[in-house]
Structures are given as structure tokens and as C-alpha cells.
Amino acid sequence: MPGPLSERTDVLELIAAEAARARAGTGGLVLLRGATGTGRTAVLEAAVRDAEAHGMRVLLARCAPCDQAQYFASLTRLLHPAQPTGRPAAGEHEPFQDRDERVVSGHLLLRVAELSEDRPLLVAVDDAHLADPASRRWLVEAARHVDRMPVLLLVTERSQYDIAPPTPGLAHTLPPDLVRTHTLAPLSGRSTALLARGRVGDAAWPRVESRVRASAGHPLLLHALLEDLGGSGAEAVPESSAMLYPGAYQAAVSWWLESAGPRTTAVARALAVLEDTWADIPGRPAAPASPHGSVRPGAPAHPATVRHLAEILTGMTGADPARIAGWLTATTGLGLLRPDAWGRPRWAHRLLRDAVLEGWSEDRRRAAHLAAADAMWQRGDSTAAVARQLLRAGAASRPWAVNVLRDAAREAAREGRAETAVAHLRRLLREPLSDPQRQRVLTELGSLECTAALSRSEPGDGSDSGVSTGIPRLTEALWLPVEPADRVRAAIALGTALARFGHTRSAVETLRGLDESGLSDRPALPQAVRAATVLLSEQDQVLRRQAYARLSEQAHSTPDLVGAAGRALLVRHAAVAGLISAREAMERLRALLLAPAEPETEPFLLGTAAEVAVWADDFDSAEQLADHALAGRDPHVLHPTGEILRDVRADLAMAHGTHVLPRHLLADRSPARTDPARHGPPACEASGAEEHPWTEHARADAEYAGPHDPAGPGAPSAPADRARTPRGEDARAVLALVAAGRVAAAGRFVTAFDLSRVPDSPERDRFLYARGVLRAAAGNPVGAAHDFLECGRGRSAREELNPAVLPWRTALAECAVARGDRREALLLAEDELRLARVWDTPRTVGRALRVLATATGGRHGLDLAEEAVRLLRTAPGGEELIAALLARGRLLLAAGERTQARETLREAADRAARRGAVRLAQAAEEALREGGARRPATVRTGFEALTDSERRIVELAAEGHTNTEIAGLLHVARRTVETHLTSAYRKLGIRRRGQLQTVLGAAAPRRPDRNYCPEDGRT
């Protein structure tokens, strides 16, 4: 026996009351309307059972599409249900033989009256919208007469907004007092959830909620889904109907589409096709979420988005945009569509979307995407939106498609979405292109593919894909018949890619192999090739020496052939070798910058000048030069100066204390890991007992690692086949983590690199220096000294003596002081000071003076420290000044001048706290305690240091709210918001509002309550 129907008590009570009136002699018509799948038939069958239980005679007919081709077919089935054909048996009265409809209608009314003489009659007709026209007219006419008979007409009719204009309903010509109409709505979220939970037992809400969404509150879909889940043994609702057995859900959706008509089906499938291409809408905040993570129940679709979407669907299907907009709104009201976080109506569940698309071939889907691209391009939609459609379409062969895909790729590359840019350019290659167009696309695509392979962030993401795809594309671009400038551009990109993959000699040979005779018409082209050859030779000592020797010889013999870019490289070479001062280097470079430069050589001149300006402490000039260089070049085409400019930007951020770490390095926010001075090193640092599958790999320098070294033998190291080659940003990440007090996180990060497999190069030296700083911070001066010494050997072999580039001597001297070897420390510090005075910049000289002061000690050491502090107060940046103040404070303590020492150390602690330099702040705090100062408040930085109020405010600010909006949301004064933000910026170590999202990292996903169930409304 069927159970009670959910949320259908009111309609059953209405039918029961009308049936009671009919049994009393006053009949009538009850019309049940509702969308497909809302349970019209189930209500009718329940009413039939109730009528039979009350002694009523029942005539039941179910209409079908085939009825419309036959005269009175539905009523024939109603009056003669026992015959399979629906026709009367032989010898029985045939009232339908007369072709006069009025005569037949009269006979049928008499027949109904006869059947109701001995007991009341229920005439039940299901799906009357499928009945033949004659039967529908008779039902309307009968409604005018049954009010004087014990007859109840119970009729169900489909009522749903479709794209095709609707036909008039059964009761549209009847006065309201002759018909009782009730429209069935889909089940509420709570009732649907209770039905689903009754089948899956005591399941967590996410499992129940997925069934609610996939059924959209429609009993037909829910029962079909539960049947399939039971048959296939699946617990979770899949995203594809192919995973369900025996296929009742797919059959139900197909029936719903068939009943809606071909036009509605076309629009429904076109919408399903569009969904996969939707991205977040920039500039429009997402709607608030409900506790189970979906958009708040009842949230309407964004009106502007509905209109926009209707126009696109019109272009795809040819349907009336007004009807499409109405259908989107109506179907959202039925729960089959749900507005997403940006107000766009989309199918309530991916399973429902997949079932709607069932039967559409890949060719049909590609054609739909192409039609969408056409419609969106004609509307003037964004390039990115049109390109997303072209990605899934076949070859468009439209003149505008080439520009759209190329512009979308460049936009994605500028925004750092390399994978998206690569996809657009790969798709662009399927369009008909001329040789110059194809050459430019191949150059950009090969550059992006190589960059994506090089920018992997996890061990194991090898670069083979970049070599196997990017390099061949650049090689093809090099040999296509194009203009010389385009060939040079491709050759420089190919050489840069080869050098970054470790094939320096191949890179140099590629550039030298260019036929310079074909470049003679434009002197800037061979000058650019020579400049690129010199920069790419930096990775190989022999090639580097040869390249600079050749360049120097040419500069003396034929200076016009070298050009401004070549002469700038010679200035840089002299600066790195410690042969000239910073002032002289910048004067030479400024003179070169005054002359006009060709587009091909200007990046080399600007990049070189910006790099030297950083070493010369001229940060303003460095920033301006870097901005100018980046504005004038193609950012996603590989170029030797690209890495230089990124390093300049990053070095400036490090000097200013605004360097932002990658999100994956910000994940560990535990105070135990961010404050090793208070909590001690983590267990994996202290004991080396952490189990890891890589621990069997022997490090080449394991003997130099101490027991508490995060990069030592106790830490897991990368196996040889998964080791990464360090880059400049990796070294800076280690230094930034150490400065922020995250020694453990830095230790885990460096284990992804195996330097024994990395040849000598500037990147290897920088990483050795950074790892040495990490080891020194972890209390392993022996291991740190090993790294600094190896770094120094590489620098000396390349004759790079300028301490402004990499101050390895002072770092090694500090390790000697920690080991108690002051004699070695003095030799190293004095040597560094001598070289620093040649370059003669405040930071370089001040750093050397600070370390020499620590190594010297006593009154002379104190004088050196005071000189370092005075000098560093004039220098940009601030970390070196903090370190000098710390050294001076400790020397004052040793000299017994505690009051002056405490003042100096408090200044160091305050500056470190404002800068977010946790390690220096902790050192200053420790020195203050040693000096007898009252324990100051612990300096806390980072996300965990935020108060609850600060955390709420910065999260709202990161979402894009203004200070005024935040004040209104939290019911506080605007000044309070500003005060909390200022404090939060200091703790997070940032200066701008735009840095909040990066620093905070990805928001933690909302965890649904296991027993959550919506009280009312569809979810």
C-alpha cells in the first residue's frame, strides 16, 4: 500500500471535500495542474483509492500523445477500459459512430448520468493536455452540467513554462465557480531531504543534500534517483548519469525534456553546454552561502545576468529571448535551476546537467559552443568569455577568432594564468593562420609551455613536458619564413628556454648560428643577439669568460657593433667583479640611457641598469627602470632579461620588507612553528625522527648538518629523480621564511632540492647562501659555514667579488664568531670591508662594519658598530640597520653600559616589529632580557597574531569591502576599522590593502553540519 504523500495534504483534503459534495448530489470539476514530475498522477491515484473506499464508482483514463490523432480517443478509453483497444466489445452500444460532435457529447453525458444513478461517480482523467480536442471540449461541457449530478470530474493537466507558446488550458473558458484549480509545487527542501534520508538511513547531510539538489524537489526525479542509487550500489550521487543503473533517472529527465517540447529541450541543452565555460565574474561579489556551502536558498537569479544569458541562448537556438528569460526564471522557481554565487541560473546538480545533455554528440556540443561564441562576440562580450567558448568549439574560420584567442591568451598570461594562456594558444593553432601569424603564436606558446614547466612549485612536477612541447614549438618558429625581427625574437626565446633547462651550450650555439648577414640591415638585431648570448652564458663559467672577452674586444675595436646594450653589460661585469664603485657604474649607465634605444636592445639596457641600481642602493631608479622595461616588452615571451627584472622586483620587495611568500608556504600558521625561540624546534627538527619515504637518499653534504638542522639528515630530502633545480625565487623564499621566524617551514622547503645534481651557477650560489642563513638560524654554524664557503668558491671562480651581490664573507665570518674562531672572522670581515669600500654603498659598507665590530669586540668594536649604525641610517631598507643596532646593543651590554644598551635594543625591537622581522625581534628581546630589562610583550606577527576583531575586519577587507561598509556591517566606527587595519597590516608585514588576499591565503572551506537539514524552502 503506498505511503502518505509529502506536502500534498491540502490538495487531498480539497479533493475529499469535493468528493463528499458529489456524493451529496452536487458534482463539480477539480483541476490539478503542475509541472512535469511534481506528482500529479500520484495525487490522482490517491484520490481514486479514497473514492473507492467511500463507495464511489470510478472511471479512469490516462491520456497519451497518440490520442490527439483519433476522434474522442481519450473518452473511448474512459468508458471502455476493459478492452485493450479502448473500443466497446461486439454488440455493445457505440456512441462514437455518429460524426456529429454535439450528438456524441449528448450521448456521453447520458451515459455518465446512467452510471451515476446507482452510486456516485468519479471521472478521473490523467494528463488531459494530451487528450484529443474533442475529448477536451467534452470535459469542459460536462463541467457545466455535473453540478446537478453526483459526479466529480478530477482532471490533471501539465502546467509548465515552455519556450513554445502554450495552448489554452482546459478551464480557460469556464467561470471560476465551476472549477476548483490547484497547482502542485515541487517539494520543499526539508520534505525532499526527509524522503531521501528515509532511503539512505542515518547519513550525513552532504550525502542527503546531493540527492536533494539532483532531484530539485521533484518526486519523479527523486524516486528515480533513489532507485538507481540502490541498483548501482553507489552511496554518493555521481556527476554522470552513465554511472547509474538501471537508468531510471536518465529516463525521467528524458521524459521531462520530451514533454517540454523540442524548443525547450534545445534551450535546456544549450544552457547545459554553457555552464562548463563559466568563470567567476570579476568585480561582482559572490552571494552569501548557506550553512551547507551552496548559495542561500531562495536567492534570485541576477536580472542582468538573466537578460544577458537569454540573448546568448537566442543566438544559439533561435528562440525568442523574452520566452527564454521567462523560462529561466520559471525553471529557477521550480528548483531545476539554481542561481550560483554570481546570480547565474545553472542546473541544480551536475548529474542533472549531464542527464539533460545525454544524446547530444560531441559535434553537436562543439557546434553549440561556436554558436555561443558568435552570439557573445556580436554582443561585445569580454574577450575571455568569447575565448572560453572557442576553446570547446571546432575550427571557427572566423576572422575575429584569431584576435580573440590571441588577446585572451595574453590577458591570461599577464594575470599569471599560464595554463589558460597555453590552452588558448593551442586552440589558436587550429585556426587557418599565415606564416607570420603562426610564427608569433608558436613563439608565445612555446615560451609559455617552457615557463609553466619551469615554474612548478612541488617536487615531482618534472620539466619533461616543457622540453617535449615548448622547445619544438620554438624551434619551428625559428625556421618559418618570417621577418628578421621575428626570427631574432624566436631565437632569443629558444635560447632562453634551453639555458633555463640547463642546456647553456645549446642555447649559445643557437644564437651564434643565426645568419647575421640577413640581419645587417638593422644593427639593433645583431646587437640584441650578442647581448642575449652574453647573458645566457652566465650559467657556464667557460662560456661566460669567452663571451665577456669577445664582447670587450669588440667594444674596443668596433664599438658601434656592440651598441649601448653591450656596453651596459660590460659595466655590469665590472661592477660584479668589484672593479668600479657604485657611483661610477650608475654614471656610466645613465649616460647610456640618455641615447635613444631600439626596441630589440632596450630591454637589455634597462634590465642591466635596474639590476645594478639595486646593488647601488638606488631603489627608486631601479623601480622606475624595471617598470619601464616591463612596460615595453612582451611579458609572456621568454627573454634573458625577464628573470633579471623579476629578481629586481623581488629584491626591492625584500629590501623594503614587503616580500609576499607563496600561498603554499603560508599554510603552516602554528605558533609552535613560527616562534622557535619560545617553543623550541619542532620534533622533526630536533630529533630527525620523522619517517619519510625519501630518508634513504644520502645528501652530499650530510656530514655538515647538525642535529637540529632542518636541512640536515633528519629531514626528508628529495630523491634524485624528483629533485628540483633552485631558482632565484626559491632562495628568496628561504630568506623570507627565516626572517619571519618560520625556520621549520624553511627547512621543509629546502629538502626539495638536491644541490649535488646542480652545476655551478649564480642560482646555485644564491640558494647555498640562503640555506646557510637557514642553518645559522637553526643553530648549526658548521653546516652554515660549509654552505657559505661553497657559495664563495663559486663566486670567486667567476670573479664575482662585489659583496653587494652576495655577502657570503660576512655570513661566513658570523659563523666563525659563533664557533669561537675570531681570527678567521676578522680576516673575512676585513676582506669584505675592503671590497665594500670599493663599491662604497651604505648597506654594503655598514654590513661589513657590523660584522667586523662583532668579531673585534671591546671598545674598538663598539666604535665600529656605532659607525655602522650611523652609515646605515642613511641607507634604504631597514633590516641591516636593525642588525647593526642589535650588534651595538650587545657590545654595549658587554661594556657594562646597560642603560644605553637597552635603548638601542628597544629601538631594534621596535623597528623589527614594525617590519615583521620576527627573527631579529626575538633576538632583540632575548638581548633585552640579558640586559636586565623587564620582559617586553612578545612580538607576535602573522595571521595567528591577529585578534578576533582584526581577523573579522581583514577578512571583510580582503573580500573587497570598503572601510565604511565594514563599519556598517560590524556596527563600529570607521575610525575603529582603520585602527584595526593599521595594526593588522603591521602584524601581517604588508603595506597595501591589495596584499591581503595573498597573505591570508585561500579561505578555509565551510564545513557543513552533519545533521543540517533546511527547515523550509527548497535548497
FINU-798212 format. One record per residue (C-alpha): residue in three letters; y, x, z. Coordinates in steps of 0.2 Angstrom, whole numbers, plus 5000, padded with zeros to 4 digits. Example, Ala and Ser with C-alpha at 12.3 -4.5 7.8 and 13.67 -1.06 7.14 Angstrom:
# residues 2
ALA497850625039SER499550685036
END
This chain:
# residues 1019
MET500050005000PRO501750084995GLY502850135010PRO504650065013LEU505950115000SER507350235007GLU509050165007ARG508550004997THR508549885012ASP510149805007VAL509549764989LEU507949694995GLU508749585008LEU509849514994ILE508349484983ALA507449404998ALA508949285001GLU509049234983ALA507149204983ALA507249094998ARG508648994989ALA507548974974ARG506048914985ALA507348784991GLY507648724974THR509248824969GLY508748964957GLY509849104950LEU509949274942VAL509849444951LEU510349584940LEU509849764946ARG510749904937GLY510650084939ALA510450254931THR508850314924GLY507750374939THR508650284953GLY507150174957ARG507550004948THR505649974944ALA505150014962VAL506349894969LEU505749754957GLU503949794961ALA504349774980ALA505249614976VAL503749544966ARG502549584981ASP503649494993ALA503749344982GLU501849334980ALA501749354999HIS502849195000GLY501849094988MET502849114973ARG502149114955VAL502649274946LEU502949314928LEU503249494925ALA503649584909ARG504149764905CYS505149794890ALA504949934878PRO505850014864CYS504649934851ASP505149764857GLN506849764848ALA505949754831GLN505049594835TYR505649414837PHE505549364855ALA504349504859SER504849534877LEU504649344881THR503049334872ARG502349474884LEU503149374899LEU502249214895HIS500649284889PRO500249444900ALA498349424899GLN498249454881PRO498349644876THR499449594860GLY500649484870ARG500149344859PRO499349174865ALA497449154864ALA496749054850GLY497048864852GLU498548894865HIS500248824861GLU501348944851PRO503148914855PHE503749054844GLN503148994827ASP504748904824ARG506049024817ASP507548914824GLU508049014840ARG508848864848VAL507248764846VAL506248914853SER507448934868GLY507248754872HIS505348764872LEU505348914883LEU506548834896LEU505248684896ARG503848804899VAL504748884913ALA505048714921GLU503248664919LEU502648824928SER503848794942GLU503348614946ASP501848654957ARG502648814966PRO504248914965LEU504349044951LEU504949224950VAL505349284932ALA505449474933VAL505949574918ASP506049764919ASP507149864908ALA508049724900HIS509149844890LEU507649874879ALA507249694876ASP507449614859PRO509049524856ALA508349354855SER507449384872ARG509149444880ARG510049294874TRP508749184881LEU508849264898VAL510749234898GLU510549054893ALA509149024906ALA510349094919ARG511448944915HIS510048814919VAL508948884933ASP510248844947ARG509448674947MET507648734947PRO506548834959VAL506648984948LEU507349154952LEU507649274937LEU507549454943VAL508049574929THR508349764929GLU509449854917ARG509950034914SER511750064918GLN512250244915TYR513750334906ASP513150404890ILE514050494876ALA513750354864PRO514750194867PRO513750074877THR513149904872PRO513749754881GLY512749724897LEU511649564900ALA512849474911HIS514449514902THR514649334896LEU514049254912PRO515349194925PRO515149294941ASP514549144951LEU512949134940VAL512349314943ARG512149424958THR512349604952HIS511849754962THR512049934956LEU510750064963ALA511450234968PRO510450394970LEU509850434987SER510950524999GLY510550705003ARG509850655020SER508650525014THR508050645000ALA507850785012LEU506850675024LEU505650625009ALA505450805004ARG505150865022GLY503850725024ARG502850815010VAL503150995015GLY502950975033ASP504051075046ALA504851185033ALA506451275034TRP507951195027PRO508151315012ARG506451255006VAL506951075008GLU508651095001SER508051174985ARG506951014982VAL508550904986ARG509550994973ALA508250994960SER507950814961ALA509850764963GLY509350624974HIS508450534960PRO506750464967LEU505950484949LEU506350674949LEU505950704967HIS504150624966ALA503850714950LEU504350874958LEU503350854973GLU501850814963ASP502050974953LEU502351074968GLY500751004975GLY499751034959SER500351214957GLY500251264975ALA502051334975GLU503051324991ALA504751374983VAL505551274969PRO505451394954GLU506851414941SER505751374926SER504851214923ALA503451324915MET502951374932LEU502551194937TYR500851094935PRO500450964928GLY502150944921ALA502750784929TYR504450854932GLN504750904914ALA504150744908ALA505350644919VAL506850754914SER506250724895TRP506150544898TRP507850534906LEU508650634891GLU507750514879SER508350364887ALA510150434887GLY510150454868PRO510250594856ARG512150624858THR512050634877THR510550754875ALA511450864864VAL512950874876ALA511750904891ARG510851044882ALA512551124876LEU513151124894ALA511551204900VAL511751344887LEU513551374893GLU513051394911ASP512251564909THR513851634902TRP515051584916ALA515851714927ASP516951704942ILE518751634937PRO520051774942GLY521551714951ARG520751544957PRO519951544975ALA518251484977ALA517951314986PRO517451315004ALA515551325006SER514451205016PRO513351275030HIS511851305018GLY512851405007SER513251284992VAL514851204988ARG515451075001PRO514650904997GLY515750784988ALA516850924981PRO517550854964ALA517550954948HIS519151034944PRO520050914932ALA520751054921THR519051134920VAL518350964915ARG519550944901HIS519351124895LEU517451104896ALA517450944886GLU518451024872ILE517151164871LEU515751044871THR516650944857GLY516651094847MET514851124850THR514150944847GLY515550854838ALA515550714851ASP517150634857PRO518050744870ALA518550594880ARG516750524881ILE516150704886ALA517450714900GLY516950544907TRP515050594906LEU515450754915THR516250654929ALA514950514930THR513550634930THR514350734944GLY514450574953LEU512550544951GLY512250714958LEU511450784942LEU512850904940ARG513750994954PRO515451074954ASP515251264958ALA516451364968TRP517751364955GLY517651174951ARG516551184935PRO515151054934ARG513451134931TRP511651074933ALA511251044951HIS509751174951ARG509151304938LEU507551214937LEU508451054931ARG509451154919ASP507851234912ALA507051074910VAL508551004900LEU508451154889GLU506551134886GLY506151104867TRP507651204861SER507151364852GLU508051524854ASP508851504837ARG509551334842ARG510251414858ARG511051564848ALA511751434836ALA512451344851HIS513251504858LEU514051534842ALA514751364841ALA515451384858ALA516251554853ASP517051464838ALA517751324849MET518351444863TRP519251564850GLN520151414842ARG520751354859GLY521351534863ASP520251564877SER520151734885THR519351874876ALA518051904889ALA517551714889VAL517351714870ALA516351884870ARG515151814883GLN514651684870LEU514551804856LEU513351914867ARG512051774866ALA512351724848GLY511751794832ALA512751894820ALA514351794819SER515051864802ARG516751804808PRO518251924805TRP518851894823ALA517251934831VAL517352114829ASN519052124838VAL518452004852LEU516952104856ARG517852274855ASP519352214866ALA518152134878ALA517152304880ARG518752394883GLU519352274896ALA517752284905ALA517752474904ARG519552484911GLU518952374926GLY517452484929ARG516152364922ALA515252484912GLU513652384909THR514652244902ALA515552354891VAL513952434884ALA513252264881HIS514752204871LEU514752364860ARG512852354857ARG513152174851LEU514652234840LEU513452344831ARG512552194824GLU514152134815PRO514552204797LEU515652354800SER516452484789ASP516052664792PRO517652704802GLN517352544812ARG515552594815GLN516052774820ARG517352714833VAL516152594840LEU514752724841THR515952844849GLU516452724863LEU514652654865GLY513852824867SER515252884879LEU514952734890GLU513052744890CYS513152934895THR514452894908ALA513352754915ALA511852874916LEU512953004925SER513752884937ARG512052824945SER512352804964GLU510552814970PRO509152944968GLY507852904955ASP509052824943GLY508752964931SER509853004916ASP508552994903SER509252834897GLY510952904894VAL510153054884SER509052944874THR510352824869GLY512152894871ILE511853064864PRO511053004847ARG512452874845LEU513753014847THR512853124835GLU512852984822ALA514652954825LEU515053144822TRP514253144805LEU514852974797PRO516153004783VAL517752964793GLU519553044795PRO519553224803ALA520453154819ASP519053034822ARG517753164819VAL518553284832ARG518653134844ALA516753104842ALA516353294843ILE517353314859ALA516453164866LEU514753234861GLY515153404868THR515753324885ALA514153224886LEU513053374883ALA513953484896ARG513853344909PHE511953334906GLY511853514909HIS511753574891THR513353684891ARG512753794877SER512353654865ALA514053574869VAL514953734865GLU513953764849THR514353584843LEU516153614845ARG516153784837GLY515053704822LEU516453594816ASP517153644799GLU518853704804SER519353714786GLY519353524785LEU520553524800SER521853644793ASP523053504788ARG523353464806PRO523453614818ALA523353504833LEU521453464828PRO520853644829GLN521853674845ALA521053524853VAL519353584848ARG519753754856ALA520453684872ALA518853574874THR517753724871VAL518553824884LEU518453684897LEU516653644893SER516253824895GLU516753814914GLN514953774918ASP514153934912GLN514854104918VAL514454194902LEU515154064890ARG516754044902ARG517054234901GLN516854234882ALA517954084880TYR519454144890ALA519354314882ARG519354244865LEU520754124870SER521854264877GLU521554374862GLN522154234851ALA523654194862HIS524254374859SER523854394841THR524154224834PRO525054114847ASP525353974835LEU523553944833VAL523253924852GLY524653794855ALA525353734871ALA523653664877GLY522853834875ARG524253924884ALA524153794898LEU522353844901LEU522754024902VAL524053984916ARG522653884925HIS521454034923ALA522754154930ALA523054034945VAL521254014949ALA521054194948GLY522454224961LEU523454324949ILE525054224950SER526054124963ALA526153934963ARG527953934959GLU527654044943ALA526253934937MET527253774939GLU528753854930ARG527653914915LEU526853734914ARG528553644915ALA529153754900LEU527653704890LEU527853524895LEU529653514888ALA529053544870PRO528353384861ALA526453374860GLU525253304848PRO524153154854GLU522553264852THR523153414863GLU524253314875PRO522853264887PHE522353444889LEU524153494893LEU524453354905GLY522753364914THR522853554916ALA524653534923ALA524153394935GLU522653504942VAL523753654945ALA525153544953VAL523853484966TRP523453664971ALA525353704971ASP525653554984ASP526753474971PHE525953304974ASP527253194966SER527253294950ALA525353294950GLU525353104952GLN526553074938LEU525653194926ALA523953114929ASP524752934927HIS525452994910ALA523853074904LEU522852924909ALA524052804900GLY523952904884ARG522052914882ASP520652804879PRO519852794896HIS518052754891VAL517852894878LEU517153054885HIS518453194886PRO518453354896THR520053304905GLY519353144911GLU518453224925ILE519953334929LEU521053184930ARG519853084941ASP519753244953VAL521653254953ARG521753074959ALA520353094972ASP521153254979LEU522853174981ALA521953024990MET521053145001ALA522653245005HIS523553085009GLY522153015019THR521852865008HIS520252905000VAL519152755000LEU517252785001PRO516052684990ARG515352524997HIS513552584999LEU514252725011LEU515152605021ALA513652495026ASP513252585042ARG514652525054SER513652555070PRO514752645084ALA513252745088ARG513352825071THR515152835069ASP515552915086PRO514353055088ALA515453135101ARG515252995113HIS513452935109GLY512653095103PRO511753125087PRO510552985081ALA508753015084CYS508453065066GLU509753195068ALA509253265085SER507353275083GLY506953265064ALA505553155069GLU505953015056GLU504552985045HIS504952985026PRO503953005011TRP504953145005THR504753255020GLU503453365012HIS504753435000ALA505253605005ARG507053645004ALA507553814998ASP508753845012ALA507753765026GLU507753915037TYR509653905039ALA509653725045GLY509753705064PRO508853575075HIS510253455075ASP510753475056PRO510753315047ALA510453405031GLY509053515039PRO507153505039GLY507153355050ALA508053245037PRO507153175022SER507553265006ALA507353214988PRO505853264978ALA506053374963ASP505853234951ARG507153124959ALA508453244965ARG510253214959THR511453344952PRO513053344963ARG514753294956GLY516553314962GLU516553144970ASP514953174980ALA515753324988ARG517253224992ALA516153084999VAL515353205011LEU517053275017ALA517753095019LEU516253045029VAL516353195041ALA518253165043ALA517852985048GLY516653045061ARG515152975051VAL514153135052ALA512453045052ALA512952945036ALA513453105028GLY511853195032ARG510853055025PHE511853065009VAL511653245006THR509753235006ALA509853154989PHE510253324982ASP509153474979LEU510353624975SER508953744972ARG508753654955VAL510653654951PRO511353804941ASP512953894947SER514353784943PRO516053734951GLU515253564956ARG513853654965ASP515153764974ARG516153614979PHE514553524986LEU514053684995TYR515753695003ALA515653505008ARG513853525015GLY514453675025VAL515853575033LEU514553445037ARG513353575045ALA514853645055ALA515253475062ALA513453445067GLY513453605077ASN512453715065PRO513653865062VAL512253965055GLY511753845041ALA513553815038ALA513953995036HIS512454005023ASP513253865013PHE515053945013LEU514354115009GLU513354044994CYS514953954988GLY515954114990ARG514654204979GLY514854084965ARG516754084966SER516854274966ALA515654284951ARG516854184941GLU518354274948GLU519054124956LEU519954194971ASN521354074974PRO521053994992ALA521953834987VAL520553784975LEU519153804988PRO519553885005TRP517753955009ARG518354115018THR519254015032ALA517753905034LEU516654055035ALA517754135047GLU517753975058CYS515853985058ALA515954175063VAL517054115078ALA515853985083ARG514454115083GLY515554235093ASP515754365079ARG517654385080ARG517654545070GLU516954465055ALA518054315057LEU519654425057LEU519054515041LEU518854345032ALA520454265039GLU521454415035ASP520754425017GLU521154235015LEU522954265021ARG523154405009LEU522654294994ALA523554145001ARG525254235002VAL524954274983TRP524854094979ASP526154054993THR526053874996PRO526253795014ARG524553725015THR523653875009VAL524554005020GLY524653885035ARG522753855035ALA522454045034LEU523654075048ARG522753945059VAL521054015057LEU521754195059ALA522554135075THR520954065082ALA520054225078THR521354335085GLY521754245102GLY522954295115ARG524754295114HIS524754365096GLY523554225091LEU524754095099ASP526154165089LEU525154145073ALA524753965077GLU526553925080GLU526954005063ALA525553895055VAL526253735063ARG528053775058LEU527453805040LEU526353655039ARG527653535045THR528453565028ALA526853535018PRO526253375011GLY524753285018GLY524353305036GLU522653355040GLU522953535040LEU524453505052ILE523353415064ALA522053555064ALA523453685067LEU524153585082LEU522353575089ALA522153765087ARG523853795095GLY523453675109ARG521853765113LEU522753935113LEU524053865125LEU522653805136ALA521853975136ALA523554055140GLY523753935155GLU525253835148ARG524453665151THR525953555150GLN526453625133ALA524653615128ARG524453435132GLU526053385122THR525353475107LEU523653405109ARG524353225111GLU525353245095ALA523753305086ALA522853155093ASP524153035088ARG524353105071ALA522453095069ALA522352915075ARG523652865063ARG522752955049GLY521052885053ALA520353065055VAL519053025068ARG518353195070LEU519953285073ALA520453145085GLN518953165095ALA519153355096ALA520953325102GLU520353205115GLU519053325121ALA520353465122LEU521453355132ARG520153325145GLU519853505146GLY521653525149GLY521553405164ALA522453265156ARG522053085161ARG520653025149PRO521652935135ALA521052775127THR519652815115VAL520252825097ARG519252695088THR519352675069GLY518452575056PHE517852395054GLU517052395071ALA518652445080LEU519552285074THR519752145087ASP519251975083SER520951915079GLU521252065067ARG519552035059ARG519951855055ILE521651905048VAL521052045037GLU519651935030LEU520851805025ALA522051935018ALA520552005008GLU520251835001GLY522051834993HIS522951735006THR524751775010ASN525451805027THR526251635028GLU524651555023ILE523651645036ALA524951605049GLY524751415044LEU522851425044LEU522751515061HIS524151415069VAL525051585074ALA526751655070ARG526951755054ARG527551905064THR525951895074VAL524951905057GLU526052055052THR525752145068HIS523852125067LEU523852185049THR524852345053SER523552385067ALA522052345056TYR522752455042ARG522852595054LYS521152575061LEU520452555043GLY521352705037ILE522252615022ARG523952585017ARG523952445005ARG523352265005GLY522352294989GLN521152414998LEU520552285010GLN519152214999THR518452384995VAL518552445014LEU517752285020GLY516352295008ALA515352145002ALA515451995013ALA513851965023PRO512951815015ARG512951655026ARG511351625034PRO510851445034ASP510251355049ARG508351325048ASN508451145054TYR510051105045CYS510050935036PRO511550845029GLU511950685039ASP512650595024GLY513150605006ARG512250704993THR512150894995
END
